[in-house]
């Protein structure tokens, strides 16, 4: 079914910007739909990605474009230790193996096909657990882990070793990995030997390597939040579908930082 909406703003606005603001899709998705000839204004196909819609005009997204947007799949997983989020090697078990009907949590919904390739939007190593997004939505992947993303990722980490004020200061700002300065991090000791990290980047095994640099060893690591999306009460080893409003919030927050701690 085609989607139609009349623009009720007071000033002309670029079509891709308006669709993003209306929560229909991201700007990049809108540009792709325009390039595919699936967007029209007052019956005229939009051929220019810079086209503006005027007050009172009606935009129509053809059925093919609507179907393409609705076909995107993202699942929220509470990954246990022992599963890999990336491509498995040897006997490793991929986290995508958890996405089966018996492990679905909450209201029953469509289960992604086993043939669907779901990639992690922000990896968790095999020894870490918690919030993991698996998706075939390239726009969402870029929003979560793209170089310009401002999304915070929150972790609670149990460590072995003495936690001192100097170590916390270094963890917050003052470390390098692979010859590059790390972005400032939010790090607090919430209880003896238990740290809360909030990062806006995701280097390979970053928190474990940061802790090693200050003489601490990670005993347990759980990711509890990605931007405005929290793990909540999703049980370990279970999964659910990401909602349309949650997706829109993640994309919006990736550029504005809204909904951060």
C-alpha positions in Angstrom: 0.0 0.0 0.0 1.3 3.5 -0.9 2.0 6.0 1.8 0.7 9.6 1.5 1.1 12.7 3.7 0.4 16.4 3.2 3.1 18.8 4.3 1.6 21.2 6.8 4.7 23.3 7.5 5.0 27.0 6.8 8.3 27.0 4.8 9.6 24.8 2.0 11.7 21.9 3.2 13.9 19.3 1.5 12.0 16.1 1.0 14.6 13.9 2.6 14.8 16.1 5.7 11.0 16.2 6.1 10.7 12.4 5.8 13.3 12.0 8.4 11.7 14.5 10.7 8.3 12.8 10.2 9.9 9.5 11.3 9.2 7.8 8.0 12.8 7.0 7.2 16.3 8.5 7.4 17.6 11.1 5.0 19.8 8.5 3.3 16.9 6.1 2.9 14.8 8.9 1.5 17.5 9.7 -1.0 17.6 6.1 -2.1 13.8 6.0 -2.5 13.9 9.1 -4.6 16.7 7.7 -6.8 14.6 4.6 -7.3 11.7 6.7 -8.5 9.4 5.8 -5.6 8.6 9.2 -4.3 6.1 11.7 -5.9 4.7 15.1 -5.0 1.2 15.9 -6.2 1.5 13.1 -8.7 4.8 14.1 -10.1 7.8 11.7 -9.6 10.6 13.4 -7.7 13.8 13.0 -9.6 16.1 15.4 -7.7 17.3 14.4 -4.2 17.5 18.1 -3.4 13.8 18.7 -4.2 11.8 20.7 -1.7 8.2 20.1 -0.8 6.0 23.2 -0.4 3.3 23.9 2.2 0.1 22.1 1.2 1.7 19.7 -1.2 1.1 15.9 -0.8 3.9 13.4 -0.9 3.3 9.8 -1.9 5.7 6.9 -1.3 4.9 4.1 -3.7 4.0 0.7 -2.4 7.4 -0.7 -3.4 9.2 1.9 -1.2 6.9 1.3 1.7 7.5 -2.4 1.4 11.3 -1.9 1.3 11.2 0.1 4.5 8.9 -2.4 6.3 11.1 -5.3 5.3 14.1 -4.1 7.4 14.7 -6.4 10.4 16.5 -5.6 13.6 16.5 -7.8 16.7 17.6 -6.8 20.2 19.5 -9.6 21.9 20.7 -10.1 25.5 23.9 -12.0 24.5 25.3 -14.4 27.0 29.0 -15.1 27.4 30.3 -17.7 24.9 28.6 -16.4 21.8 30.4 -14.3 19.2 28.6 -11.4 17.6 30.8 -11.3 14.5 31.5 -14.0 11.9 32.3 -17.2 13.9 35.5 -19.1 13.5 36.0 -22.8 14.0 33.7 -24.1 16.7 32.5 -20.6 17.8 28.7 -20.1 18.1 27.3 -17.0 16.5 24.8 -14.8 18.5 22.4 -15.0 15.5 21.8 -18.6 16.6 19.9 -17.3 19.5 17.2 -15.8 17.2 14.8 -18.7 17.2 11.1 -18.9 18.0 11.6 -20.5 21.4 13.9 -17.6 22.6 11.6 -14.8 21.5 10.6 -12.6 24.4 7.5 -10.5 24.8 4.6 -10.4 22.4 5.0 -13.0 19.7 5.9 -11.6 16.3 7.5 -12.6 13.0 10.7 -14.5 13.4 13.5 -13.5 11.0 14.3 -16.2 8.4 17.4 -18.2 9.0 18.5 -17.3 5.5 18.5 -13.6 6.4 21.9 -12.2 7.0 21.8 -10.1 10.3 25.0 -8.2 11.1 26.0 -6.8 14.5 25.6 -3.0 14.9 28.4 -2.8 17.5 30.1 -6.0 18.4 30.4 -7.7 21.8 33.3 -10.1 22.2 32.8 -13.7 23.2 33.6 -13.0 26.9 31.2 -10.1 27.2 27.4 -10.1 27.5 24.4 -7.8 27.3 22.7 -5.6 24.7 23.5 -6.5 21.0 21.7 -5.4 17.9 21.6 -7.7 14.9 20.2 -6.1 11.7 20.1 -6.0 7.9 19.4 -2.2 8.2 22.5 -0.4 6.8 21.2 3.0 7.9 20.8 1.8 11.5 24.3 0.2 11.4 25.8 3.6 10.4 23.8 5.4 13.0 25.1 3.1 15.8 28.7 2.6 14.8 29.5 5.0 12.0 32.5 7.3 12.5 30.2 10.4 13.0 27.9 8.6 15.5 27.4 10.4 18.8 25.6 7.5 20.4 26.7 6.6 23.9 27.3 2.9 24.8 27.0 2.1 28.5 28.7 -0.8 30.2 29.0 -2.1 33.8 32.4 -3.8 34.4 33.7 -5.8 37.3 37.5 -5.6 37.6 40.2 -7.3 39.6 42.9 -5.0 41.0 43.0 -1.8 43.0 40.8 1.0 41.6 42.4 4.3 42.4 41.4 7.9 41.6 44.5 8.2 39.2 43.4 5.1 37.3 39.9 6.4 36.9 41.2 9.7 35.7 43.3 8.0 33.1 40.4 5.8 32.0 38.3 9.0 31.5 40.8 10.8 29.4 44.5 10.1 28.8 44.8 6.7 27.1 45.8 5.7 23.6 45.1 2.5 21.7 46.8 1.5 18.5 48.6 4.8 18.5 45.4 6.9 18.6 44.1 9.0 21.4 40.8 7.7 22.8 37.7 9.9 23.0 36.9 11.1 26.5 34.9 8.5 28.4 32.6 8.7 31.4 34.0 6.3 34.1 32.8 6.1 37.7 33.3 3.4 40.4 29.7 2.6 41.4 30.8 0.1 44.1 34.1 -1.5 45.1 35.6 -3.1 42.0 32.6 -2.3 39.8 32.9 0.5 37.2 30.4 2.2 34.9 31.8 3.1 31.5 30.0 5.3 28.9 31.8 5.4 25.6 31.1 7.1 22.2 33.4 4.8 20.2 33.9 1.1 20.0 37.5 0.0 19.3 38.3 -3.7 19.4 38.0 -5.0 23.0 38.3 -1.4 24.0 37.3 -1.5 27.7 39.4 -4.6 28.4 42.4 -3.1 26.8 41.9 0.2 28.6 41.7 -1.6 31.9 44.9 -3.5 31.1 46.7 -0.2 30.5 46.0 0.9 34.1 46.7 -2.5 35.7 43.1 -3.8 36.0 41.7 -7.1 34.8 38.1 -7.3 33.6 36.2 -10.2 35.3 32.8 -9.4 33.8 31.5 -6.9 31.3 27.8 -6.2 30.3 26.5 -3.6 27.9 23.3 -2.2 29.1 22.5 0.7 26.8 23.1 2.0 23.2 22.0 5.6 23.1 18.3 5.8 24.1 17.9 2.0 23.8 18.3 0.2 27.1 18.6 -3.6 27.7 15.8 -3.3 30.3 14.4 -6.6 31.6 15.1 -8.6 28.4 16.3 -12.0 29.9 19.8 -13.3 29.0 19.7 -15.5 25.9 16.4 -14.0 24.7 15.6 -11.6 21.9 12.9 -9.3 20.6 12.2 -7.2 17.5 13.3 -3.5 17.6 10.3 -1.2 17.3 9.9 1.5 14.6 9.9 4.2 17.3 13.0 2.8 18.9 14.8 2.7 15.5 13.8 6.3 14.8 15.1 7.4 18.2 18.5 5.7 17.7 18.9 7.3 14.3 17.9 10.8 15.7 20.2 10.4 18.7 23.2 9.4 16.6 23.5 12.9 15.2 22.1 15.0 18.0 23.2 13.1 21.1 19.7 13.3 22.4 18.6 10.9 25.1 22.2 10.5 26.5 23.2 10.3 30.1 
